[in-house]
Amino acid sequence: MRIQKSYEPRDEGILYVVPTPIGNLEDITYRALTILKSVNVIAAEDTRNTKKLLNHFEISTPLISYHEHNKREREYLLLEKLANGESIALVSDAGMPAISDPGYEIVQAAIEQDYAVVVLPGANAALIALVGSGLPNKEFLFYGFLPRKQKEKEEELERLGKLKATLIFYESPYRVKETLKTIGKQLGNRQIAIARELSKRFEEYIRGTVDELITWANENEPKGEFCIVVEGNAHDVIEEVELWWSDLSIPNHVDHYIQEKGVTSKEAIKLVAKDRDLPKRDVYQAYHIE
């Protein structure tokens, strides 16, 4: 068990996870700017992209790259900096780091080494899209990007389609048409919403049924990054559970418990009655009399 008191004085550095705007620079928080100015180094998914953000706010903190292709080799360096008392701000190109972006591994590694990890609140496309979709948000599941391979995508949607929770996906403009068709095939003609270019000038929501949005996608050239929000399963899904004892007679079922668990026949009868949802007297009669 590990307990982190985030703001107690410490000799080691702190790893700050800092969300950045997903489109509108005004969505940066005062606290995020303070952290970006005060840390020793900023670990960025793309230093060129982050440099533009820092220049806009006149921040001169040194940058180091931390992305999908170098995260393992960078991990040792970043942990060494924390050990030396240097604090680090982790940022992605947009939104919350580690959510469909690099960051999970360094957060996990820092926690395992007992360094403090402080996550700032901020911009996140999935939650914006969920609320703006108008679909139920009491229970939801954020998935991120579906697999690119069609078979894997279908298998994941079949699994997710059983859930009552509203589903949230990210998707590229190059794959959104095909993904909508696959959603329709696997989940049916549910209510759905697409949110694109969130917080930017051309922000747009398209709400309707899956069939309606497929038609829209065929008639329009999808542009920008997409969030897809899909209505959950409105029906109860009853999965068949294979009962291990289904091929056993009641006497054999009772004998199984006596032999395997070493219980008395009386206790075994109770267990069988519970398994089969039968009155104990019926099991007793089947075992001792019939």
C-alpha positions as CSV (number, residue, x, y, z in Angstrom):
1,M,0.0,0.0,0.0
2,R,1.3,3.5,-0.9
3,I,-0.1,6.8,0.5
4,Q,0.8,10.0,-1.2
5,K,0.4,13.3,0.5
6,S,0.9,15.5,-2.6
7,Y,1.9,18.7,-1.0
8,E,4.1,17.7,1.9
9,P,7.7,19.0,1.7
10,R,10.0,16.4,0.1
11,D,13.6,16.0,-1.1
12,E,12.6,14.4,-4.4
13,G,11.1,16.1,-7.3
14,I,7.4,15.9,-8.3
15,L,6.0,14.6,-11.6
16,Y,3.2,16.9,-12.7
17,V,0.8,15.7,-15.3
18,V,-0.4,18.8,-17.1
19,P,-3.3,18.9,-19.5
20,T,-2.9,21.4,-22.4
21,P,-5.6,22.9,-24.7
22,I,-7.1,20.7,-27.3
23,G,-7.6,23.7,-29.6
24,N,-8.4,26.9,-27.9
25,L,-5.3,28.3,-26.1
26,E,-7.6,30.1,-23.6
27,D,-8.5,26.8,-22.1
28,I,-5.1,26.6,-20.4
29,T,-5.5,27.1,-16.6
30,Y,-3.6,29.5,-14.4
31,R,-2.3,26.6,-12.4
32,A,-1.0,24.8,-15.5
33,L,0.9,27.9,-16.5
34,T,2.4,28.3,-13.1
35,I,3.6,24.7,-13.1
36,L,5.0,24.9,-16.6
37,K,7.0,28.0,-15.5
38,S,8.3,26.6,-12.2
39,V,9.3,23.0,-13.0
40,N,12.9,22.1,-14.0
41,V,12.0,20.4,-17.3
42,I,8.9,19.7,-19.4
43,A,8.6,16.2,-20.9
44,A,6.7,16.7,-24.2
45,E,5.2,14.3,-26.7
46,D,6.3,16.7,-29.5
47,T,8.8,19.4,-28.4
48,R,8.1,21.4,-31.6
49,N,4.4,21.5,-30.9
50,T,4.8,22.3,-27.2
51,K,7.4,25.0,-28.0
52,K,4.6,26.9,-29.8
53,L,2.5,26.8,-26.7
54,L,5.3,27.9,-24.4
55,N,6.3,30.8,-26.8
56,H,2.7,32.0,-26.7
57,F,2.7,32.3,-23.0
58,E,6.4,33.4,-22.8
59,I,7.6,30.3,-20.9
60,S,11.3,29.4,-21.3
61,T,11.4,26.1,-19.3
62,P,13.7,23.5,-21.0
63,L,12.0,20.8,-23.0
64,I,12.8,17.1,-23.4
65,S,11.0,14.7,-25.7
66,Y,8.9,11.9,-24.3
67,H,6.9,10.0,-26.9
68,E,5.7,6.6,-28.0
69,H,9.1,5.6,-29.6
70,N,11.5,6.7,-26.9
71,K,9.5,6.4,-23.7
72,R,11.4,3.4,-22.4
73,E,14.9,5.0,-22.7
74,R,13.6,8.3,-21.4
75,E,12.1,6.7,-18.3
76,Y,15.5,6.2,-16.6
77,L,16.5,9.8,-17.3
78,L,13.3,11.3,-15.9
79,L,13.4,9.1,-12.8
80,E,17.0,10.2,-12.2
81,K,15.9,13.8,-12.4
82,L,13.1,13.2,-9.8
83,A,15.7,11.5,-7.5
84,N,17.9,14.5,-7.8
85,G,15.1,16.8,-6.6
86,E,14.1,18.1,-10.1
87,S,10.4,18.4,-10.8
88,I,9.0,17.5,-14.2
89,A,5.8,18.6,-16.1
90,L,4.5,15.9,-18.4
91,V,2.5,17.2,-21.4
92,S,1.1,15.7,-24.6
93,D,0.3,17.5,-27.8
94,A,-3.3,18.2,-26.6
95,G,-5.5,17.3,-23.7
96,M,-4.7,15.0,-20.7
97,P,-1.4,13.0,-21.0
98,A,-1.7,9.2,-20.7
99,I,-5.3,9.3,-22.1
100,S,-4.8,7.8,-25.6
101,D,-1.4,9.6,-25.5
102,P,2.0,8.7,-24.0
103,G,2.4,9.0,-20.2
104,Y,1.0,5.9,-18.5
105,E,4.4,4.2,-18.2
106,I,6.3,7.1,-16.6
107,V,3.4,7.7,-14.2
108,Q,3.4,4.1,-13.2
109,A,7.2,4.0,-12.9
110,A,7.2,7.1,-10.7
111,I,4.6,5.7,-8.4
112,E,6.5,2.4,-8.1
113,Q,9.6,4.5,-7.0
114,D,7.5,6.4,-4.5
115,Y,7.8,9.8,-6.2
116,A,4.8,12.0,-6.0
117,V,2.6,12.2,-9.1
118,V,0.3,15.3,-9.1
119,V,-2.3,15.4,-11.9
120,L,-3.8,18.8,-12.8
121,P,-7.4,19.2,-14.0
122,G,-7.9,20.4,-17.6
123,A,-9.0,20.0,-21.1
124,N,-10.2,16.5,-22.2
125,A,-12.0,15.9,-25.5
126,A,-13.9,12.7,-24.3
127,L,-15.7,14.4,-21.4
128,I,-16.6,17.4,-23.5
129,A,-18.0,15.2,-26.3
130,L,-20.0,13.0,-23.7
131,V,-21.7,16.0,-22.2
132,G,-22.3,17.7,-25.5
133,S,-23.8,14.5,-27.1
134,G,-26.9,14.7,-24.9
135,L,-26.7,11.0,-24.4
136,P,-26.9,9.5,-20.8
137,N,-23.8,10.2,-18.8
138,K,-24.6,8.6,-15.5
139,E,-22.5,5.6,-16.6
140,F,-20.0,5.7,-19.4
141,L,-17.0,3.9,-20.8
142,F,-14.1,5.7,-22.5
143,Y,-12.4,3.3,-24.9
144,G,-10.1,5.5,-27.0
145,F,-9.1,4.4,-30.5
146,L,-10.7,1.1,-31.7
147,P,-8.3,-1.4,-33.4
148,R,-7.5,-0.7,-37.0
149,K,-7.9,-4.3,-38.2
150,Q,-11.5,-4.9,-39.1
151,K,-11.9,-8.3,-37.4
152,E,-10.4,-7.0,-34.2
153,K,-12.6,-3.9,-34.4
154,E,-15.8,-6.0,-34.8
155,E,-14.8,-8.3,-31.9
156,E,-14.3,-5.3,-29.6
157,L,-17.6,-3.7,-30.6
158,E,-19.4,-7.0,-30.1
159,R,-18.0,-7.2,-26.6
160,L,-18.7,-3.5,-25.8
161,G,-22.1,-3.7,-27.3
162,K,-23.4,-5.7,-24.3
163,L,-22.8,-2.8,-21.9
164,K,-25.5,-0.4,-20.8
165,A,-22.9,2.3,-20.4
166,T,-22.6,5.1,-23.0
167,L,-19.5,4.4,-25.1
168,I,-16.9,7.0,-26.1
169,F,-14.3,6.5,-28.9
170,Y,-11.7,8.6,-30.6
171,E,-11.3,8.3,-34.3
172,S,-9.3,9.6,-37.2
173,P,-11.0,11.4,-40.1
174,Y,-9.6,8.8,-42.4
175,R,-11.3,5.9,-40.6
176,V,-14.5,7.5,-39.3
177,K,-16.7,6.3,-42.2
178,E,-15.7,2.7,-41.8
179,T,-16.0,2.8,-38.1
180,L,-19.5,4.2,-38.2
181,K,-20.5,1.3,-40.6
182,T,-18.9,-1.2,-38.2
183,I,-20.8,0.3,-35.3
184,G,-24.0,0.0,-37.2
185,K,-23.2,-3.6,-38.1
186,Q,-22.2,-4.7,-34.6
187,L,-24.4,-2.5,-32.3
188,G,-27.5,-1.7,-34.5
189,N,-29.1,1.6,-35.3
190,R,-28.5,3.3,-31.9
191,Q,-28.5,6.9,-31.0
192,I,-25.1,8.4,-31.6
193,A,-23.2,11.7,-31.7
194,I,-20.1,12.8,-33.4
195,A,-18.1,15.8,-32.0
196,R,-15.3,17.2,-34.1
197,E,-12.8,20.1,-33.8
198,L,-13.8,20.6,-30.2
199,S,-13.0,24.1,-28.8
200,K,-11.9,25.3,-32.2
201,R,-13.5,27.6,-34.7
202,F,-15.2,24.8,-36.7
203,E,-16.5,22.9,-33.7
204,E,-19.4,20.7,-34.8
205,Y,-21.8,18.1,-33.3
206,I,-23.7,15.7,-35.4
207,R,-26.4,13.9,-33.5
208,G,-28.9,11.2,-34.6
209,T,-29.0,7.5,-35.3
210,V,-26.1,5.5,-36.6
211,D,-27.8,5.2,-40.1
212,E,-28.3,9.0,-40.2
213,L,-24.6,9.6,-39.3
214,I,-23.4,7.1,-41.9
215,T,-25.4,9.0,-44.5
216,W,-23.9,12.3,-43.3
217,A,-20.3,10.8,-43.4
218,N,-20.9,9.6,-47.0
219,E,-22.2,13.0,-48.1
220,N,-19.5,15.1,-46.3
221,E,-15.7,14.8,-46.2
222,P,-14.8,14.2,-42.6
223,K,-12.2,16.6,-41.3
224,G,-10.5,17.1,-37.9
225,E,-10.2,14.8,-35.0
226,F,-13.4,13.0,-34.0
227,C,-15.1,11.8,-30.8
228,I,-17.8,9.3,-31.3
229,V,-20.3,8.8,-28.5
230,V,-22.7,5.8,-28.7
231,E,-25.8,5.0,-26.7
232,G,-25.4,2.0,-24.4
233,N,-27.4,-1.2,-24.7
234,A,-30.9,-0.5,-23.6
235,H,-31.8,-4.1,-23.2
236,D,-30.8,-6.6,-20.5
237,V,-28.2,-9.0,-21.9
238,I,-28.4,-12.5,-20.3
239,E,-25.3,-14.5,-20.8
240,E,-25.6,-18.2,-20.7
241,V,-23.4,-19.6,-17.9
242,E,-22.3,-23.2,-18.3
243,L,-23.1,-24.9,-15.0
244,W,-20.4,-27.5,-14.1
245,W,-23.0,-29.8,-12.5
246,S,-25.6,-29.7,-15.3
247,D,-24.8,-33.2,-16.5
248,L,-24.9,-34.7,-13.0
249,S,-27.9,-36.3,-11.4
250,I,-28.9,-35.0,-8.0
251,P,-27.4,-38.0,-6.2
252,N,-24.2,-37.7,-8.1
253,H,-24.1,-34.0,-7.4
254,V,-24.5,-34.6,-3.7
255,D,-21.8,-37.3,-3.8
256,H,-19.4,-34.9,-5.6
257,Y,-19.5,-32.5,-2.6
258,I,-19.1,-35.3,-0.1
259,Q,-16.1,-36.7,-1.9
260,E,-14.4,-33.4,-3.0
261,K,-15.1,-31.2,0.0
262,G,-15.3,-33.9,2.7
263,V,-18.6,-32.6,4.0
264,T,-21.5,-34.6,5.5
265,S,-24.4,-35.6,3.3
266,K,-26.6,-33.1,5.2
267,E,-24.2,-30.2,4.3
268,A,-23.8,-31.5,0.7
269,I,-27.6,-31.5,0.3
270,K,-27.7,-27.9,1.3
271,L,-25.0,-27.0,-1.3
272,V,-26.8,-28.8,-4.0
273,A,-30.1,-27.2,-3.1
274,K,-28.4,-23.8,-3.4
275,D,-26.7,-24.7,-6.8
276,R,-30.0,-25.9,-8.3
277,D,-32.3,-23.4,-6.5
278,L,-34.4,-26.2,-5.1
279,P,-35.9,-26.8,-1.7
280,K,-33.6,-28.9,0.5
281,R,-36.4,-31.5,1.0
282,D,-36.6,-32.2,-2.7
283,V,-32.8,-32.8,-2.8
284,Y,-33.0,-34.9,0.3
285,Q,-35.8,-37.0,-1.2
286,A,-33.9,-37.5,-4.5
287,Y,-30.8,-38.5,-2.7
288,H,-32.1,-40.7,0.1
289,I,-35.4,-42.1,-1.1
290,E,-35.5,-42.1,-4.9
